[in-house]
Amino acid sequence: MANRKAVIVGAGPAGLTAALEFLRRSDIEPIVLEGSDEIGGLSRTVQFKENRMDIGGHRFFSKNDWVMNWWTQLLPIEPSVASDTTIRYQNKERSVCAPTPVDGPANEDLVMLVRRRQSRIYFLRKFFDYPVTLTVGTLRGLGLTRTVKVGASYLLAKFNQRKPERSLEDFLINRFGRQLYLTFFKSYTEKVWGVSCDKISAEWGSQRIKGLSLTTAITHILKRALKRRANNISQKGTETSLIEQFLYPKYGPGQLWEHVASLVKKKGGSVLLGWRVDKVLTEDNRVIAIEATNKEGERRRFEGDYFFSTMPIRDLIHSLDVPVPSDVREVSDGLMYRDFVTVGLLVEKLQLTEADGSPLKDTWIYIQEPDVLLGRLQIFNNWSPYMVADPAKTWVGLEYFCYDTDELWKLPDDKLLKFAIGELEKIGILRSENVIDGHVVRVPKTYPAYFGTYDRFDVIRNYMDGYKNLFLVGRNGMHKYNNQDHSMLTARTAVDNILAGVVDKANVWDINTEQEYHEEQK
């Protein structure tokens, strides 16, 4: 009897996790189809003249033990620091060692670095802590008038909660007050999504910043101060927290997923690049095959026993070979996505520095200035020194959020580079004469949106769950703003269900509905 096959659409974290889990735990042969020529999906690493770009920025930490172990077994922590590294998550401390890789011998390049986290908000041409914390520095930066307004509006919000919370605006004002919402949340959020916060579902807030409020921000600062004082008194080394530090592959996130793809092929699975799925063949509420084409126009049919999809739901539903109920198609066609542009700039130096004149320490900076379109700035040197070919240079990524119909998206690369340089110069971060080179990367459908027809998403879920051997996983596969670890967990849970004979998919959909640490991650 031939081995069972699982056809997996997408070579990102969800798809590759499913493939490797099948090979490690069963006789099911995975066939991974990736429409692009790159491994890793949104977690890929883009190379430009030996400089590496992380699309969106990926901190490697999770509250889930299985995810942490999965990562560090594939890419152990660099030996020089592993014996001294303590991490904290799920209210537990544990030492992280450099275990022997489970899928082959050690490789000095296949390692996780331990990186210091620093993210700040740039507003009023000043730096503020991120997540928002009411330190003396923050209050001084805001000024007396704004500080008084922040306190008064917070108290007003505490005693006059908006119920029910229908929009993201309601969600944020209830937790921070109107003044802090207007100062630190509204402008950036509307840059990201391109719509007013009162048009975005409150569910986005419950998934991304559930545990954060002004109260928790102040509590966090007090706890951290007391902990540091205790450590100083006892002369113990400062513990490493995943709030302050994180793991990161030596050559960027794509390094991990390229390694996983090589293991999948080594263990007998397939990873086929450049094959774009455009037809899903069904029979009796089951998927029996999918069809895909490559750039040369070749067409192939892939049959299987199980099917995983990480492709955008709208594309998946349009690919079905059966008439789709009108309400399902209506909701599907009304789902919206936010697209993403990263502009990489190689510069001699940044004009903006730390207070002591040293280079900026941030991995990324949230740009809250309303007079530029720029949403966020990455400094790739601080993610890993191996991300930049010449460590004497600074390699930055400017992140823009837009729709593929916007003028920004359509700008030729040379004009977009000039525009981006002008924005950084305008807000005092660099001088144009210090720019050496640049590169533009456009990423469609990066952020599944929580507006449009999203409030009727259950119509799609109920219909798609009717295909018993089809599993929707990952960010776009579920139209859910998952982080990397949650995408992996959706894939792993689907594999668990298949191997255990579980038909109900509720546990897959439940992942990332009650998480509390997004605000610490992205």
Secondary structure, 3 states (H helix, E strand, C coil): CCCCEEEEECCCHHHHHHHHHHHHHCCCEEEEEECCCCCCHHHCEEEECCEEEECCCCCECCCCHHHHHHHHHHCCECHHHHCCCEEEECCEEEECCCCCCCCCCCCCCCCEEEEECCEEEEECCEEEECCCCCCHHHHHHHHHHHHHHHHHHHHHHHHCCCCCCCEHHHHHHHHHCHHHHHHHHHHHHHHHHCCCHHHCEHHHHHHHCCCCCHHHHHHHHHHHHHHHHHHHHHCCCCCCCCCCEEEEECCCHHHHHHHHHHHHHHCCCEEEECCEEEEEEEECCEEEEEEEECCCCCEEEEECCEEEECCCHHHHHHHECCCCCHHHHHHHHHCCEEEEEEEEEEECCCCCCCCCCCCCCCCEEEECCCCCCCCEEEEHHHHCHHHCCCCCCEEEEEEEEECCCCHHHHCCHHHHHHHHHHHHHHCCCCCHHHEEEEEEEEEEEEEECCCCCHHHHHHHHHHHCCCCCEEECCHHHHCCCCCHHHHHHHHHHHHHHHHHCCCCCHHHHCCCCCCCCHHHCC
